[in-house]
């Protein structure tokens, strides 16, 4: 599995759009499945923009990963966008994203690597 991180400064336009585009195109280019993980410390927008509702897979994933998590278990926390790309959606509130990353960031980084 390969990992690609897309990072921008606060309020940077186009970062989420670029991440979604990469997640759509990478499977065709690499013959590997993609998983989009939204971990924006300013709060998530994928759930609203892509009709995934209030699902906050990142919060649920962080709760499950507090003591460690296997890479194979991460997919369970993904919602599927209309295009078929699985995405782990961050909560809209920045405080919730910060809490999730503080609680399980080390374990998540290990599982993603």
Gaussian input, Z-matrix of N, CA and C with variables (Angstrom, degrees):
# hf/3-21g

backbone

0 1
 N
 C     1     B1
 C     2     B2     1     A1
 N     3     B3     2     A2     1     D1
 C     4     B4     3     A3     2     D2
 C     5     B5     4     A4     3     D3
 N     6     B6     5     A5     4     D4
 C     7     B7     6     A6     5     D5
 C     8     B8     7     A7     6     D6
 N     9     B9     8     A8     7     D7
 C    10    B10     9     A9     8     D8
 C    11    B11    10    A10     9     D9
 N    12    B12    11    A11    10    D10
 C    13    B13    12    A12    11    D11
 C    14    B14    13    A13    12    D12
 N    15    B15    14    A14    13    D13
 C    16    B16    15    A15    14    D14
 C    17    B17    16    A16    15    D15
 N    18    B18    17    A17    16    D16
 C    19    B19    18    A18    17    D17
 C    20    B20    19    A19    18    D18
 N    21    B21    20    A20    19    D19
 C    22    B22    21    A21    20    D20
 C    23    B23    22    A22    21    D21
 N    24    B24    23    A23    22    D22
 C    25    B25    24    A24    23    D23
 C    26    B26    25    A25    24    D24
 N    27    B27    26    A26    25    D25
 C    28    B28    27    A27    26    D26
 C    29    B29    28    A28    27    D27
 N    30    B30    29    A29    28    D28
 C    31    B31    30    A30    29    D29
 C    32    B32    31    A31    30    D30
 N    33    B33    32    A32    31    D31
 C    34    B34    33    A33    32    D32
 C    35    B35    34    A34    33    D33
 N    36    B36    35    A35    34    D34
 C    37    B37    36    A36    35    D35
 C    38    B38    37    A37    36    D36
 N    39    B39    38    A38    37    D37
 C    40    B40    39    A39    38    D38
 C    41    B41    40    A40    39    D39
 N    42    B42    41    A41    40    D40
 C    43    B43    42    A42    41    D41
 C    44    B44    43    A43    42    D42
 N    45    B45    44    A44    43    D43
 C    46    B46    45    A45    44    D44
 C    47    B47    46    A46    45    D45
 N    48    B48    47    A47    46    D46
 C    49    B49    48    A48    47    D47
 C    50    B50    49    A49    48    D48
 N    51    B51    50    A50    49    D49
 C    52    B52    51    A51    50    D50
 C    53    B53    52    A52    51    D51
 N    54    B54    53    A53    52    D52
 C    55    B55    54    A54    53    D53
 C    56    B56    55    A55    54    D54
 N    57    B57    56    A56    55    D55
 C    58    B58    57    A57    56    D56
 C    59    B59    58    A58    57    D57
 N    60    B60    59    A59    58    D58
 C    61    B61    60    A60    59    D59
 C    62    B62    61    A61    60    D60
 N    63    B63    62    A62    61    D61
 C    64    B64    63    A63    62    D62
 C    65    B65    64    A64    63    D63
 N    66    B66    65    A65    64    D64
 C    67    B67    66    A66    65    D65
 C    68    B68    67    A67    66    D66
 N    69    B69    68    A68    67    D67
 C    70    B70    69    A69    68    D68
 C    71    B71    70    A70    69    D69
 N    72    B72    71    A71    70    D70
 C    73    B73    72    A72    71    D71
 C    74    B74    73    A73    72    D72
 N    75    B75    74    A74    73    D73
 C    76    B76    75    A75    74    D74
 C    77    B77    76    A76    75    D75
 N    78    B78    77    A77    76    D76
 C    79    B79    78    A78    77    D77
 C    80    B80    79    A79    78    D78
 N    81    B81    80    A80    79    D79
 C    82    B82    81    A81    80    D80
 C    83    B83    82    A82    81    D81
 N    84    B84    83    A83    82    D82
 C    85    B85    84    A84    83    D83
 C    86    B86    85    A85    84    D84
 N    87    B87    86    A86    85    D85
 C    88    B88    87    A87    86    D86
 C    89    B89    88    A88    87    D87
 N    90    B90    89    A89    88    D88
 C    91    B91    90    A90    89    D89
 C    92    B92    91    A91    90    D90
 N    93    B93    92    A92    91    D91
 C    94    B94    93    A93    92    D92
 C    95    B95    94    A94    93    D93
 N    96    B96    95    A95    94    D94
 C    97    B97    96    A96    95    D95
 C    98    B98    97    A97    96    D96
 N    99    B99    98    A98    97    D97
 C   100   B100    99    A99    98    D98
 C   101   B101   100   A100    99    D99
 N   102   B102   101   A101   100   D100
 C   103   B103   102   A102   101   D101
 C   104   B104   103   A103   102   D102
 N   105   B105   104   A104   103   D103
 C   106   B106   105   A105   104   D104
 C   107   B107   106   A106   105   D105
 N   108   B108   107   A107   106   D106
 C   109   B109   108   A108   107   D107
 C   110   B110   109   A109   108   D108
 N   111   B111   110   A110   109   D109
 C   112   B112   111   A111   110   D110
 C   113   B113   112   A112   111   D111
 N   114   B114   113   A113   112   D112
 C   115   B115   114   A114   113   D113
 C   116   B116   115   A115   114   D114
 N   117   B117   116   A116   115   D115
 C   118   B118   117   A117   116   D116
 C   119   B119   118   A118   117   D117
 N   120   B120   119   A119   118   D118
 C   121   B121   120   A120   119   D119
 C   122   B122   121   A121   120   D120
 N   123   B123   122   A122   121   D121
 C   124   B124   123   A123   122   D122
 C   125   B125   124   A124   123   D123
 N   126   B126   125   A125   124   D124
 C   127   B127   126   A126   125   D125
 C   128   B128   127   A127   126   D126
 N   129   B129   128   A128   127   D127
 C   130   B130   129   A129   128   D128
 C   131   B131   130   A130   129   D129
 N   132   B132   131   A131   130   D130
 C   133   B133   132   A132   131   D131
 C   134   B134   133   A133   132   D132
 N   135   B135   134   A134   133   D133
 C   136   B136   135   A135   134   D134
 C   137   B137   136   A136   135   D135
 N   138   B138   137   A137   136   D136
 C   139   B139   138   A138   137   D137
 C   140   B140   139   A139   138   D138
 N   141   B141   140   A140   139   D139
 C   142   B142   141   A141   140   D140
 C   143   B143   142   A142   141   D141
 N   144   B144   143   A143   142   D142
 C   145   B145   144   A144   143   D143
 C   146   B146   145   A145   144   D144
 N   147   B147   146   A146   145   D145
 C   148   B148   147   A147   146   D146
 C   149   B149   148   A148   147   D147
 N   150   B150   149   A149   148   D148
 C   151   B151   150   A150   149   D149
 C   152   B152   151   A151   150   D150
 N   153   B153   152   A152   151   D151
 C   154   B154   153   A153   152   D152
 C   155   B155   154   A154   153   D153
 N   156   B156   155   A155   154   D154
 C   157   B157   156   A156   155   D155
 C   158   B158   157   A157   156   D156
 N   159   B159   158   A158   157   D157
 C   160   B160   159   A159   158   D158
 C   161   B161   160   A160   159   D159
 N   162   B162   161   A161   160   D160
 C   163   B163   162   A162   161   D161
 C   164   B164   163   A163   162   D162
 N   165   B165   164   A164   163   D163
 C   166   B166   165   A165   164   D164
 C   167   B167   166   A166   165   D165
 N   168   B168   167   A167   166   D166
 C   169   B169   168   A168   167   D167
 C   170   B170   169   A169   168   D168
 N   171   B171   170   A170   169   D169
 C   172   B172   171   A171   170   D170
 C   173   B173   172   A172   171   D171
 N   174   B174   173   A173   172   D172
 C   175   B175   174   A174   173   D173
 C   176   B176   175   A175   174   D174
 N   177   B177   176   A176   175   D175
 C   178   B178   177   A177   176   D176
 C   179   B179   178   A178   177   D177
 N   180   B180   179   A179   178   D178
 C   181   B181   180   A180   179   D179
 C   182   B182   181   A181   180   D180
 N   183   B183   182   A182   181   D181
 C   184   B184   183   A183   182   D182
 C   185   B185   184   A184   183   D183
 N   186   B186   185   A185   184   D184
 C   187   B187   186   A186   185   D185
 C   188   B188   187   A187   186   D186
 N   189   B189   188   A188   187   D187
 C   190   B190   189   A189   188   D188
 C   191   B191   190   A190   189   D189
 N   192   B192   191   A191   190   D190
 C   193   B193   192   A192   191   D191
 C   194   B194   193   A193   192   D192
 N   195   B195   194   A194   193   D193
 C   196   B196   195   A195   194   D194
 C   197   B197   196   A196   195   D195
 N   198   B198   197   A197   196   D196
 C   199   B199   198   A198   197   D197
 C   200   B200   199   A199   198   D198
 N   201   B201   200   A200   199   D199
 C   202   B202   201   A201   200   D200
 C   203   B203   202   A202   201   D201
 N   204   B204   203   A203   202   D202
 C   205   B205   204   A204   203   D203
 C   206   B206   205   A205   204   D204
 N   207   B207   206   A206   205   D205
 C   208   B208   207   A207   206   D206
 C   209   B209   208   A208   207   D207
 N   210   B210   209   A209   208   D208
 C   211   B211   210   A210   209   D209
 C   212   B212   211   A211   210   D210
 N   213   B213   212   A212   211   D211
 C   214   B214   213   A213   212   D212
 C   215   B215   214   A214   213   D213
 N   216   B216   215   A215   214   D214
 C   217   B217   216   A216   215   D215
 C   218   B218   217   A217   216   D216
 N   219   B219   218   A218   217   D217
 C   220   B220   219   A219   218   D218
 C   221   B221   220   A220   219   D219
 N   222   B222   221   A221   220   D220
 C   223   B223   222   A222   221   D221
 C   224   B224   223   A223   222   D222
 N   225   B225   224   A224   223   D223
 C   226   B226   225   A225   224   D224
 C   227   B227   226   A226   225   D225
 N   228   B228   227   A227   226   D226
 C   229   B229   228   A228   227   D227
 C   230   B230   229   A229   228   D228
 N   231   B231   230   A230   229   D229
 C   232   B232   231   A231   230   D230
 C   233   B233   232   A232   231   D231
 N   234   B234   233   A233   232   D232
 C   235   B235   234   A234   233   D233
 C   236   B236   235   A235   234   D234
 N   237   B237   236   A236   235   D235
 C   238   B238   237   A237   236   D236
 C   239   B239   238   A238   237   D237
 N   240   B240   239   A239   238   D238
 C   241   B241   240   A240   239   D239
 C   242   B242   241   A241   240   D240
 N   243   B243   242   A242   241   D241
 C   244   B244   243   A243   242   D242
 C   245   B245   244   A244   243   D243
 N   246   B246   245   A245   244   D244
 C   247   B247   246   A246   245   D245
 C   248   B248   247   A247   246   D246
 N   249   B249   248   A248   247   D247
 C   250   B250   249   A249   248   D248
 C   251   B251   250   A250   249   D249
 N   252   B252   251   A251   250   D250
 C   253   B253   252   A252   251   D251
 C   254   B254   253   A253   252   D252
 N   255   B255   254   A254   253   D253
 C   256   B256   255   A255   254   D254
 C   257   B257   256   A256   255   D255
 N   258   B258   257   A257   256   D256
 C   259   B259   258   A258   257   D257
 C   260   B260   259   A259   258   D258
 N   261   B261   260   A260   259   D259
 C   262   B262   261   A261   260   D260
 C   263   B263   262   A262   261   D261
 N   264   B264   263   A263   262   D262
 C   265   B265   264   A264   263   D263
 C   266   B266   265   A265   264   D264
 N   267   B267   266   A266   265   D265
 C   268   B268   267   A267   266   D266
 C   269   B269   268   A268   267   D267
 N   270   B270   269   A269   268   D268
 C   271   B271   270   A270   269   D269
 C   272   B272   271   A271   270   D270
 N   273   B273   272   A272   271   D271
 C   274   B274   273   A273   272   D272
 C   275   B275   274   A274   273   D273
 N   276   B276   275   A275   274   D274
 C   277   B277   276   A276   275   D275
 C   278   B278   277   A277   276   D276
 N   279   B279   278   A278   277   D277
 C   280   B280   279   A279   278   D278
 C   281   B281   280   A280   279   D279
 N   282   B282   281   A281   280   D280
 C   283   B283   282   A282   281   D281
 C   284   B284   283   A283   282   D282
 N   285   B285   284   A284   283   D283
 C   286   B286   285   A285   284   D284
 C   287   B287   286   A286   285   D285
 N   288   B288   287   A287   286   D286
 C   289   B289   288   A288   287   D287
 C   290   B290   289   A289   288   D288
 N   291   B291   290   A290   289   D289
 C   292   B292   291   A291   290   D290
 C   293   B293   292   A292   291   D291
 N   294   B294   293   A293   292   D292
 C   295   B295   294   A294   293   D293
 C   296   B296   295   A295   294   D294
 N   297   B297   296   A296   295   D295
 C   298   B298   297   A297   296   D296
 C   299   B299   298   A298   297   D297
 N   300   B300   299   A299   298   D298
 C   301   B301   300   A300   299   D299
 C   302   B302   301   A301   300   D300
 N   303   B303   302   A302   301   D301
 C   304   B304   303   A303   302   D302
 C   305   B305   304   A304   303   D303
 N   306   B306   305   A305   304   D304
 C   307   B307   306   A306   305   D305
 C   308   B308   307   A307   306   D306
 N   309   B309   308   A308   307   D307
 C   310   B310   309   A309   308   D308
 C   311   B311   310   A310   309   D309
 N   312   B312   311   A311   310   D310
 C   313   B313   312   A312   311   D311
 C   314   B314   313   A313   312   D312
 N   315   B315   314   A314   313   D313
 C   316   B316   315   A315   314   D314
 C   317   B317   316   A316   315   D315
 N   318   B318   317   A317   316   D316
 C   319   B319   318   A318   317   D317
 C   320   B320   319   A319   318   D318
 N   321   B321   320   A320   319   D319
 C   322   B322   321   A321   320   D320
 C   323   B323   322   A322   321   D321
 N   324   B324   323   A323   322   D322
 C   325   B325   324   A324   323   D323
 C   326   B326   325   A325   324   D324
 N   327   B327   326   A326   325   D325
 C   328   B328   327   A327   326   D326
 C   329   B329   328   A328   327   D327
 N   330   B330   329   A329   328   D328
 C   331   B331   330   A330   329   D329
 C   332   B332   331   A331   330   D330
 N   333   B333   332   A332   331   D331
 C   334   B334   333   A333   332   D332
 C   335   B335   334   A334   333   D333
 N   336   B336   335   A335   334   D334
 C   337   B337   336   A336   335   D335
 C   338   B338   337   A337   336   D336

   B1=1.4405
   B2=1.5239
   B3=1.2982
   B4=1.4587
   B5=1.5184
   B6=1.3049
   B7=1.4614
   B8=1.5165
   B9=1.3194
   B10=1.4552
   B11=1.5211
   B12=1.3105
   B13=1.4544
   B14=1.5141
   B15=1.3191
   B16=1.4583
   B17=1.5215
   B18=1.3201
   B19=1.4562
   B20=1.5222
   B21=1.3118
   B22=1.4615
   B23=1.5110
   B24=1.2879
   B25=1.4554
   B26=1.5179
   B27=1.2986
   B28=1.4609
   B29=1.5241
   B30=1.3115
   B31=1.4540
   B32=1.5176
   B33=1.3208
   B34=1.4646
   B35=1.5254
   B36=1.3210
   B37=1.4622
   B38=1.5259
   B39=1.3206
   B40=1.4551
   B41=1.5087
   B42=1.3221
   B43=1.4631
   B44=1.5318
   B45=1.3090
   B46=1.4672
   B47=1.5214
   B48=1.3175
   B49=1.4630
   B50=1.5199
   B51=1.3238
   B52=1.4624
   B53=1.5261
   B54=1.3179
   B55=1.4599
   B56=1.5306
   B57=1.3195
   B58=1.4666
   B59=1.5217
   B60=1.3211
   B61=1.4674
   B62=1.5245
   B63=1.3183
   B64=1.4659
   B65=1.5242
   B66=1.3201
   B67=1.4636
   B68=1.5240
   B69=1.3253
   B70=1.4562
   B71=1.5218
   B72=1.3094
   B73=1.4654
   B74=1.5275
   B75=1.3192
   B76=1.4614
   B77=1.5193
   B78=1.3273
   B79=1.4675
   B80=1.5350
   B81=1.3160
   B82=1.4655
   B83=1.5255
   B84=1.3143
   B85=1.4712
   B86=1.5207
   B87=1.3280
   B88=1.4631
   B89=1.5187
   B90=1.3173
   B91=1.4674
   B92=1.5315
   B93=1.3252
   B94=1.4645
   B95=1.5159
   B96=1.3204
   B97=1.4705
   B98=1.5245
   B99=1.3096
   B100=1.4677
   B101=1.5243
   B102=1.2943
   B103=1.4554
   B104=1.5154
   B105=1.3024
   B106=1.4580
   B107=1.5271
   B108=1.3196
   B109=1.4596
   B110=1.5207
   B111=1.3107
   B112=1.4613
   B113=1.5259
   B114=1.3286
   B115=1.4645
   B116=1.5149
   B117=1.3129
   B118=1.4603
   B119=1.5213
   B120=1.3357
   B121=1.4688
   B122=1.5242
   B123=1.3331
   B124=1.4649
   B125=1.5231
   B126=1.3284
   B127=1.4587
   B128=1.5119
   B129=1.3092
   B130=1.4526
   B131=1.5141
   B132=1.3318
   B133=1.4581
   B134=1.5324
   B135=1.3316
   B136=1.4676
   B137=1.5214
   B138=1.3161
   B139=1.4627
   B140=1.5142
   B141=1.3108
   B142=1.4624
   B143=1.5260
   B144=1.3140
   B145=1.4611
   B146=1.5177
   B147=1.3206
   B148=1.4647
   B149=1.5185
   B150=1.3145
   B151=1.4589
   B152=1.5147
   B153=1.3177
   B154=1.4570
   B155=1.5130
   B156=1.3179
   B157=1.4543
   B158=1.5084
   B159=1.3118
   B160=1.4639
   B161=1.5211
   B162=1.3024
   B163=1.4580
   B164=1.5251
   B165=1.3063
   B166=1.4657
   B167=1.5127
   B168=1.2985
   B169=1.4532
   B170=1.5100
   B171=1.3341
   B172=1.4571
   B173=1.5257
   B174=1.3096
   B175=1.4624
   B176=1.5196
   B177=1.3095
   B178=1.4685
   B179=1.5268
   B180=1.3225
   B181=1.4607
   B182=1.5222
   B183=1.3213
   B184=1.4679
   B185=1.5231
   B186=1.3182
   B187=1.4667
   B188=1.5212
   B189=1.3104
   B190=1.4662
   B191=1.5243
   B192=1.3233
   B193=1.4693
   B194=1.5217
   B195=1.2949
   B196=1.4780
   B197=1.5171
   B198=1.3162
   B199=1.4663
   B200=1.5288
   B201=1.3263
   B202=1.4620
   B203=1.5187
   B204=1.3137
   B205=1.4652
   B206=1.5193
   B207=1.3043
   B208=1.4623
   B209=1.5280
   B210=1.2993
   B211=1.4676
   B212=1.5214
   B213=1.3086
   B214=1.4681
   B215=1.5221
   B216=1.3280
   B217=1.4638
   B218=1.5203
   B219=1.3113
   B220=1.4679
   B221=1.5217
   B222=1.3219
   B223=1.4709
   B224=1.5264
   B225=1.3271
   B226=1.4705
   B227=1.5291
   B228=1.3147
   B229=1.4563
   B230=1.5253
   B231=1.3224
   B232=1.4638
   B233=1.5254
   B234=1.3081
   B235=1.4646
   B236=1.5179
   B237=1.3194
   B238=1.4616
   B239=1.5196
   B240=1.3358
   B241=1.4603
   B242=1.5357
   B243=1.3187
   B244=1.4619
   B245=1.5263
   B246=1.3209
   B247=1.4586
   B248=1.5247
   B249=1.3305
   B250=1.4560
   B251=1.5165
   B252=1.3154
   B253=1.4620
   B254=1.5281
   B255=1.3309
   B256=1.4533
   B257=1.5275
   B258=1.3333
   B259=1.4634
   B260=1.5197
   B261=1.3083
   B262=1.4546
   B263=1.5212
   B264=1.3066
   B265=1.4584
   B266=1.5222
   B267=1.3298
   B268=1.4643
   B269=1.5228
   B270=1.3289
   B271=1.4542
   B272=1.5295
   B273=1.3046
   B274=1.4603
   B275=1.5262
   B276=1.3095
   B277=1.4692
   B278=1.5268
   B279=1.3136
   B280=1.4650
   B281=1.5296
   B282=1.3130
   B283=1.4637
   B284=1.5218
   B285=1.3270
   B286=1.4624
   B287=1.5228
   B288=1.3172
   B289=1.4623
   B290=1.5206
   B291=1.3265
   B292=1.4650
   B293=1.5236
   B294=1.3233
   B295=1.4630
   B296=1.5251
   B297=1.3166
   B298=1.4682
   B299=1.5200
   B300=1.3079
   B301=1.4659
   B302=1.5312
   B303=1.3341
   B304=1.4658
   B305=1.5237
   B306=1.3226
   B307=1.4612
   B308=1.5271
   B309=1.3144
   B310=1.4651
   B311=1.5189
   B312=1.3125
   B313=1.4586
   B314=1.5083
   B315=1.3267
   B316=1.4633
   B317=1.5188
   B318=1.3262
   B319=1.4615
   B320=1.5291
   B321=1.3331
   B322=1.4671
   B323=1.5227
   B324=1.3156
   B325=1.4701
   B326=1.5254
   B327=1.3081
   B328=1.4690
   B329=1.5357
   B330=1.3264
   B331=1.4720
   B332=1.5275
   B333=1.3415
   B334=1.4539
   B335=1.5252
   B336=1.3275
   B337=1.4701
   B338=1.5045
   A1=108.23
   A2=115.82
   A3=122.23
   A4=108.99
   A5=115.98
   A6=121.32
   A7=109.06
   A8=115.25
   A9=121.28
   A10=106.66
   A11=116.36
   A12=121.27
   A13=109.83
   A14=116.23
   A15=121.78
   A16=105.93
   A17=116.18
   A18=121.25
   A19=108.87
   A20=116.10
   A21=120.94
   A22=110.07
   A23=116.60
   A24=121.87
   A25=109.22
   A26=117.11
   A27=121.62
   A28=110.77
   A29=115.19
   A30=120.27
   A31=114.74
   A32=117.48
   A33=120.11
   A34=110.05
   A35=117.61
   A36=119.32
   A37=111.20
   A38=115.74
   A39=120.71
   A40=116.93
   A41=119.23
   A42=120.29
   A43=110.77
   A44=117.47
   A45=120.23
   A46=110.60
   A47=117.49
   A48=121.10
   A49=110.76
   A50=117.23
   A51=120.90
   A52=111.30
   A53=117.44
   A54=121.04
   A55=111.27
   A56=116.95
   A57=120.84
   A58=110.12
   A59=117.59
   A60=120.83
   A61=111.10
   A62=117.52
   A63=120.65
   A64=111.05
   A65=116.82
   A66=120.24
   A67=111.71
   A68=117.44
   A69=121.00
   A70=111.96
   A71=117.60
   A72=121.98
   A73=114.80
   A74=117.95
   A75=120.45
   A76=114.75
   A77=120.11
   A78=118.13
   A79=112.98
   A80=117.84
   A81=120.25
   A82=111.13
   A83=116.58
   A84=120.50
   A85=112.80
   A86=117.86
   A87=120.45
   A88=114.37
   A89=118.50
   A90=122.96
   A91=112.02
   A92=115.99
   A93=122.35
   A94=108.54
   A95=116.90
   A96=118.40
   A97=110.77
   A98=115.21
   A99=121.28
   A100=108.95
   A101=115.74
   A102=123.34
   A103=106.49
   A104=116.77
   A105=122.33
   A106=108.41
   A107=117.02
   A108=121.99
   A109=107.82
   A110=115.42
   A111=120.96
   A112=108.49
   A113=115.91
   A114=121.02
   A115=109.83
   A116=116.58
   A117=122.04
   A118=110.15
   A119=117.58
   A120=118.83
   A121=114.08
   A122=117.80
   A123=120.81
   A124=111.81
   A125=117.54
   A126=122.14
   A127=110.79
   A128=115.88
   A129=121.15
   A130=114.40
   A131=115.20
   A132=121.53
   A133=112.41
   A134=118.14
   A135=120.29
   A136=112.85
   A137=116.73
   A138=119.63
   A139=112.14
   A140=116.37
   A141=121.41
   A142=110.58
   A143=117.82
   A144=121.84
   A145=114.09
   A146=116.80
   A147=119.62
   A148=113.05
   A149=116.80
   A150=121.18
   A151=114.10
   A152=117.75
   A153=120.84
   A154=111.78
   A155=115.80
   A156=120.89
   A157=112.23
   A158=115.20
   A159=121.01
   A160=111.39
   A161=117.09
   A162=120.38
   A163=109.91
   A164=116.04
   A165=119.60
   A166=108.23
   A167=115.67
   A168=121.35
   A169=113.50
   A170=117.80
   A171=120.30
   A172=110.59
   A173=117.63
   A174=121.12
   A175=110.73
   A176=116.66
   A177=120.72
   A178=110.92
   A179=116.61
   A180=121.18
   A181=110.60
   A182=117.30
   A183=120.74
   A184=111.17
   A185=117.05
   A186=120.28
   A187=110.95
   A188=116.16
   A189=120.73
   A190=112.19
   A191=117.18
   A192=121.45
   A193=114.04
   A194=118.77
   A195=120.32
   A196=113.11
   A197=116.86
   A198=120.08
   A199=111.25
   A200=116.67
   A201=121.32
   A202=110.21
   A203=115.24
   A204=120.31
   A205=108.84
   A206=116.12
   A207=121.33
   A208=109.21
   A209=116.12
   A210=120.67
   A211=111.61
   A212=117.65
   A213=121.30
   A214=112.82
   A215=117.99
   A216=121.49
   A217=113.08
   A218=118.01
   A219=121.10
   A220=112.40
   A221=117.71
   A222=121.68
   A223=113.40
   A224=117.32
   A225=121.33
   A226=112.35
   A227=117.51
   A228=121.81
   A229=112.51
   A230=116.67
   A231=121.58
   A232=111.43
   A233=114.92
   A234=123.16
   A235=105.37
   A236=116.89
   A237=119.63
   A238=110.05
   A239=115.28
   A240=120.44
   A241=107.92
   A242=117.50
   A243=122.51
   A244=111.71
   A245=117.47
   A246=122.29
   A247=112.53
   A248=117.12
   A249=121.01
   A250=114.68
   A251=118.07
   A252=121.38
   A253=109.40
   A254=117.84
   A255=119.62
   A256=110.81
   A257=115.75
   A258=120.71
   A259=109.91
   A260=115.37
   A261=121.16
   A262=105.56
   A263=115.25
   A264=122.74
   A265=110.76
   A266=115.54
   A267=121.53
   A268=110.00
   A269=116.62
   A270=118.98
   A271=110.85
   A272=116.80
   A273=122.20
   A274=111.29
   A275=117.33
   A276=121.81
   A277=111.21
   A278=115.96
   A279=121.77
   A280=111.44
   A281=117.06
   A282=120.55
   A283=111.48
   A284=116.47
   A285=120.09
   A286=111.27
   A287=117.43
   A288=120.73
   A289=109.58
   A290=116.61
   A291=120.92
   A292=110.32
   A293=117.36
   A294=121.57
   A295=110.85
   A296=116.84
   A297=120.35
   A298=111.23
   A299=116.72
   A300=120.35
   A301=111.39
   A302=117.44
   A303=120.10
   A304=110.94
   A305=116.13
   A306=121.10
   A307=112.48
   A308=117.01
   A309=118.45
   A310=114.20
   A311=118.62
   A312=121.11
   A313=114.54
   A314=117.15
   A315=120.47
   A316=111.01
   A317=116.80
   A318=120.39
   A319=111.57
   A320=116.22
   A321=119.54
   A322=110.53
   A323=117.55
   A324=120.68
   A325=109.83
   A326=117.17
   A327=121.03
   A328=110.37
   A329=117.32
   A330=120.57
   A331=111.11
   A332=117.55
   A333=120.54
   A334=111.85
   A335=116.66
   A336=118.42
   A337=109.50
   D1=141.55
   D2=175.90
   D3=-109.95
   D4=150.63
   D5=176.35
   D6=-121.62
   D7=138.21
   D8=175.60
   D9=-129.08
   D10=127.25
   D11=178.08
   D12=-104.64
   D13=136.18
   D14=175.84
   D15=-116.67
   D16=119.44
   D17=-173.35
   D18=-127.22
   D19=142.89
   D20=176.12
   D21=-142.22
   D22=166.41
   D23=174.69
   D24=-76.33
   D25=161.18
   D26=-179.40
   D27=-51.39
   D28=127.52
   D29=177.86
   D30=76.59
   D31=10.57
   D32=-179.48
   D33=-66.21
   D34=124.64
   D35=179.60
   D36=-75.10
   D37=139.99
   D38=171.40
   D39=93.35
   D40=-6.36
   D41=-176.95
   D42=-67.05
   D43=-47.57
   D44=179.06
   D45=-65.26
   D46=-40.28
   D47=178.23
   D48=-60.95
   D49=-42.90
   D50=177.54
   D51=-63.08
   D52=-43.32
   D53=179.51
   D54=-61.81
   D55=-42.26
   D56=178.52
   D57=-65.13
   D58=-42.89
   D59=178.89
   D60=-61.72
   D61=-43.11
   D62=177.56
   D63=-61.70
   D64=-43.99
   D65=-179.85
   D66=-62.69
   D67=-30.92
   D68=177.99
   D69=-75.26
   D70=-38.76
   D71=-172.48
   D72=-89.60
   D73=-29.88
   D74=-175.10
   D75=-57.47
   D76=-42.08
   D77=-179.79
   D78=-57.29
   D79=-39.93
   D80=179.53
   D81=-69.15
   D82=-33.49
   D83=-177.57
   D84=-81.81
   D85=-27.32
   D86=-173.26
   D87=-117.46
   D88=-8.16
   D89=-173.86
   D90=58.51
   D91=30.49
   D92=176.33
   D93=-126.82
   D94=146.70
   D95=177.20
   D96=-69.37
   D97=156.53
   D98=178.30
   D99=-113.13
   D100=152.21
   D101=172.17
   D102=-138.37
   D103=120.14
   D104=179.58
   D105=-92.66
   D106=122.34
   D107=179.52
   D108=-114.97
   D109=115.15
   D110=178.81
   D111=-91.37
   D112=118.41
   D113=179.87
   D114=-135.07
   D115=39.75
   D116=-178.21
   D117=-69.60
   D118=117.85
   D119=-178.97
   D120=-65.31
   D121=-12.15
   D122=175.61
   D123=-86.75
   D124=-2.85
   D125=-178.68
   D126=108.56
   D127=154.07
   D128=-174.88
   D129=-89.65
   D130=156.84
   D131=177.65
   D132=-130.27
   D133=-11.34
   D134=-175.29
   D135=-61.58
   D136=-41.27
   D137=-178.84
   D138=-57.15
   D139=-43.94
   D140=-179.23
   D141=-74.18
   D142=-48.68
   D143=-176.06
   D144=-64.73
   D145=-31.55
   D146=-173.55
   D147=-114.86
   D148=19.75
   D149=172.78
   D150=64.66
   D151=32.35
   D152=179.11
   D153=-92.88
   D154=5.30
   D155=177.40
   D156=69.55
   D157=-152.59
   D158=-176.58
   D159=-90.47
   D160=15.06
   D161=179.15
   D162=-58.80
   D163=127.76
   D164=178.63
   D165=-122.68
   D166=75.74
   D167=-178.50
   D168=-59.12
   D169=-32.18
   D170=-179.27
   D171=-64.50
   D172=-40.81
   D173=178.71
   D174=-64.41
   D175=-45.75
   D176=179.04
   D177=-65.22
   D178=-41.08
   D179=177.66
   D180=-61.84
   D181=-45.96
   D182=179.76
   D183=-61.55
   D184=-39.32
   D185=178.16
   D186=-62.49
   D187=-42.49
   D188=179.96
   D189=-71.64
   D190=-26.30
   D191=-173.60
   D192=-95.21
   D193=4.25
   D194=-176.39
   D195=-56.11
   D196=-32.36
   D197=179.97
   D198=-106.77
   D199=10.91
   D200=-177.97
   D201=111.97
   D202=153.54
   D203=-179.37
   D204=-152.79
   D205=143.39
   D206=177.11
   D207=-79.71
   D208=145.29
   D209=-179.65
   D210=-56.51
   D211=-36.49
   D212=-178.12
   D213=-65.54
   D214=-21.47
   D215=-177.70
   D216=-85.48
   D217=-11.09
   D218=-175.22
   D219=-64.89
   D220=-37.68
   D221=-178.44
   D222=-56.88
   D223=-26.15
   D224=-178.50
   D225=-60.68
   D226=-21.64
   D227=-173.98
   D228=-98.23
   D229=5.48
   D230=-177.42
   D231=-90.42
   D232=146.58
   D233=168.34
   D234=-103.36
   D235=158.95
   D236=-179.45
   D237=-107.18
   D238=124.15
   D239=177.15
   D240=-70.73
   D241=161.69
   D242=-178.35
   D243=-55.21
   D244=-29.61
   D245=-179.76
   D246=-77.32
   D247=-8.27
   D248=-179.60
   D249=98.61
   D250=-5.07
   D251=179.88
   D252=-79.68
   D253=126.29
   D254=176.04
   D255=-75.73
   D256=140.76
   D257=-177.78
   D258=-140.53
   D259=135.47
   D260=171.10
   D261=-95.52
   D262=112.89
   D263=-170.62
   D264=-91.18
   D265=136.09
   D266=176.71
   D267=-86.86
   D268=153.53
   D269=174.17
   D270=-65.65
   D271=156.09
   D272=179.97
   D273=-68.52
   D274=-36.19
   D275=-176.64
   D276=-78.48
   D277=126.74
   D278=-179.66
   D279=-57.73
   D280=-38.11
   D281=-178.28
   D282=-61.00
   D283=-37.45
   D284=179.52
   D285=-70.26
   D286=-37.37
   D287=177.03
   D288=-64.62
   D289=-45.59
   D290=178.75
   D291=-58.57
   D292=-45.05
   D293=-179.36
   D294=-62.33
   D295=-42.93
   D296=179.82
   D297=-63.51
   D298=-44.15
   D299=-178.61
   D300=-70.08
   D301=-36.06
   D302=176.28
   D303=-65.64
   D304=-40.91
   D305=-175.15
   D306=-68.62
   D307=-35.91
   D308=-171.49
   D309=-140.59
   D310=12.61
   D311=-176.20
   D312=-54.71
   D313=-43.08
   D314=-178.97
   D315=-64.33
   D316=-44.77
   D317=179.93
   D318=-67.35
   D319=-37.58
   D320=178.26
   D321=-66.30
   D322=-43.36
   D323=179.22
   D324=-59.81
   D325=-42.33
   D326=178.84
   D327=-63.15
   D328=-43.27
   D329=-178.71
   D330=-68.01
   D331=-38.67
   D332=-179.47
   D333=-70.43
   D334=-28.31
   D335=-178.60
   D336=-75.24

